[in-house]
Amino acid sequence: MVFIIVVTILSLDQLVKFIVTKNLAFNSSLPVIKGIFHLTLVHNSGAAFGILKNQLALFIFTSIFAVILIYLNLKNNKHKKYIAVSMSLILAGALGNLCDRLFFGYVIDYLDFRIWPVFNIADTSITIGAILLGWAICTRKSVE
């Protein structure tokens, strides 16, 4: 299950980024639902919300470290499905953004709801995974 989640999310993330970069110019926007949802191509050289811009080495190091820790945790422990799914989502998102940083030096973002900074599928995967992990811990779904 872990492998399927990671490969599916990572592949979808990278495919959509490829399509967006081939069809949109940098900083251009395509309205999908005018004023509500646009596809806007931006390059994020920082972390969430663009903080800590131009700290590429730090982000690559912390991403690799996080990926290794999550992988080892998933490999060496039997988890309830909620924990395994949540950590798989976080791992997939971390890998998606790490690929961008390694190949381009920035993260490709494109989902623009106009009331929130532009983000991508990898960011969404990390967020959903973190929420699910928090829920599992708070409701004790993580206990064997």
Number of C-alpha atoms within 10 A of each C-alpha: 9 19 9 10 18 23 14 13 21 23 14 15 23 19 11 15 21 12 10 18 16 9 12 16 12 13 11 13 17 15 12 12 10 10 11 11 16 19 21 24 24 22 19 21 20 16 16 13 12 13 11 13 14 15 14 17 12 11 21 18 12 14 19 15 12 16 20 13 13 18 15 11 14 18 12 9 9 11 17 13 14 17 23 23 21 24 28 26 29 27 28 28 27 23 22 27 25 23 18 18 20 14 9 12 18 23 24 28 23 26 20 23 18 13 9 9 13 23 23 20 22 27 21 16 25 21 16 18 24 17 13 19 22 16 16 18 14 10 10 10 16 17 10 7
